[in-house]
Amino acid sequence: MVNENLLKNKDIYTCIKERRSTRFYSDKLISLEELSYLLWATQGIVSTNKAGITFRTVPCSGATHSFESYLLIRNVGKIKKGVYRYLPMEHKLLFMFELDELENKIDEITLDQPFVPNFANKAAVLFIWSTTPYRSEWKFDITAHKKILIDIGHVCQNLYLASESIDAGTCAMGILVVMHKKITKPL
């Protein structure tokens, strides 16, 4: 599923050590193969047991996997701009709709960022995770919400480490995560 030649850095120690939130972008696009790898790293299914429970690349309390991944795609090879939903069972993207003035919409939803204003509208792709709480609540009752928050941390950290392994930058925000190719020199 993952072409290991895509990885610029296979050493986990270096990926952890070098991982940073980056807010400065190059104009390089993210390839479809790179996006596929990042989706696999954050929600990918490794195996399924006889009961239909999925085992994924990220840990999840009780294998409840309450998250949905949505993407605002701006600059990914061979994919038109728009809003997509990731279908992990099929490892496919579902095109939802085009978004007029995508960069302006991104500015609206990311509010004012104090360090680098409007940096998210230059990202190649933005990952947006939503949750369906009942997927965990039926099993964990009142503690489900705490577990959901811990679990999304696992998902986001996998995105950071996978991004570092392909030399792409990531910056998590409380409302979404942006992805881009790193620039070689700071501005």
Secondary structure, DSSP 8 states (H G I E B T S, - for coil): ---GGG-S---HHHHHHH--B---B-S--B-HHHHHHHHHHHH-EEEE-TT--EEESS--GGG---EEEEEEESSBTT--SEEEEEETTTTEEEEEE--TTHHHHHHHHH---SSSTTGGGG-SEEEEEEE-THHHHHHHGGGHHHHHHHHHHHHHHHHHHHHHHTTEEEEE-SS-EEEEEB-SS--
